[in-house]
Amino acid sequence: MANYTLYSYFRSSCSARLRIILNLKGISYNLVPVNLLKGEQLSESHRALNPSASVPLLVSRRPRDDGFKIGQSVAALEFLEEVHPETPILPPASDAKARAVVRTLVAIVCADTQPVTNLRIMRRVRALGGSAEEWNKELMTDGLRAYEAVAKDHAGKYSFGDGITMADACLLPAAWTAERFGVDLGAFPVISRVVGNLNQHEAVKKAHYFNQPDTPENLRAQ
Ligand SMILES: N[C@@H](CCC(=O)N[C@@H](CS)C(=O)NCC(=O)O)C(=O)O
């Protein structure tokens, strides 16, 4: 039996961060779908597991973890890195500057961009009479612009050098979502190159929105 359970929604960018890294590190997990459009994240039972009323939620059943729950994706990524350091997703601790760059890229996506474009925010924008699609397109473009400016001095095959880091796991699903909202990734040459490389990776293909157990039939990858 797998040591981890991931509560996930197929098109959740935050869930995809974890799916990518679990796959990359070769960690097996059970997946429990949570349908965000049906509001399952808001149920009493889900809130009891994750007070943030969101996905992902990672539950560890490693013997000494005893059902330990992490309801924030970046904390879960850091946890996985600490307990499964093989196939690292951060530069070594001896290189504090490199780690700070990767964490800056992570924060551009996870602190500055995704929270203001989330489903619950889109619903509020619509309730105020605005266009949630326009809102998302503009804010995602701003976020990608900042990411590009930082990454251009550090990127190789991926966002930081030639190995996949936490930053890539955060960037890629954000880029998938941005494209869905009509953002032209071509305006960001470094991001476009990195996204192209990431999309070829097996761990990523398995984590893609269109390859999940809860992906609707009409969106499934052929
Ligand atoms: N800071 C949280 C954000 C989680 C989050 O916003 N998840 C989205 C999906 S990507 C969600 O569950 N949205 C449901 C909603 O807005 O009601 C994390 O990184 O885990």
The ligand as an SDF file (V2000), in Angstrom:
LIG
                    3D

 20 19  0  0  0  0  0  0  0  0999 V2000
   -1.9190   28.0890   -0.8860 N   0  0  0  0  0  0  0  0  0  0  0  0
   -2.6290   26.8960   -1.2420 C   0  0  0  0  0  0  0  0  0  0  0  0
   -3.6030   27.2160   -2.3340 C   0  0  0  0  0  0  0  0  0  0  0  0
   -4.5130   26.0550   -2.6210 C   0  0  0  0  0  0  0  0  0  0  0  0
   -5.5820   26.4100   -3.6330 C   0  0  0  0  0  0  0  0  0  0  0  0
   -5.9460   27.5640   -3.8010 O   0  0  0  0  0  0  0  0  0  0  0  0
   -6.0740   25.3880   -4.3280 N   0  0  0  0  0  0  0  0  0  0  0  0
   -7.0980   25.6110   -5.2970 C   0  0  0  0  0  0  0  0  0  0  0  0
   -6.8880   24.7240   -6.4930 C   0  0  0  0  0  0  0  0  0  0  0  0
   -5.3790   25.1110   -7.3260 S   0  0  0  0  0  0  0  0  0  0  0  0
   -8.4290   25.2860   -4.6710 C   0  0  0  0  0  0  0  0  0  0  0  0
   -8.5780   24.3110   -3.9660 O   0  0  0  0  0  0  0  0  0  0  0  0
   -9.4460   26.1350   -4.9410 N   0  0  0  0  0  0  0  0  0  0  0  0
  -10.7530   25.9150   -4.4270 C   0  0  0  0  0  0  0  0  0  0  0  0
  -11.5080   27.1910   -4.1900 C   0  0  0  0  0  0  0  0  0  0  0  0
  -11.0100   28.2740   -4.5130 O   0  0  0  0  0  0  0  0  0  0  0  0
  -12.6080   27.0670   -3.6560 O   0  0  0  0  0  0  0  0  0  0  0  0
   -1.6380   25.8000   -1.6620 C   0  0  0  0  0  0  0  0  0  0  0  0
   -0.5830   26.1360   -2.2010 O   0  0  0  0  0  0  0  0  0  0  0  0
   -1.9270   24.6200   -1.4350 O   0  0  0  0  0  0  0  0  0  0  0  0
  1  2  1  0
  2  3  1  0
  2 18  1  0
  3  4  1  0
  4  5  1  0
  5  6  2  0
  5  7  1  0
  7  8  1  0
  8  9  1  0
  8 11  1  0
  9 10  1  0
 11 12  2  0
 11 13  1  0
 13 14  1  0
 14 15  1  0
 15 16  2  0
 15 17  1  0
 18 19  2  0
 18 20  1  0
M  END
$$$$
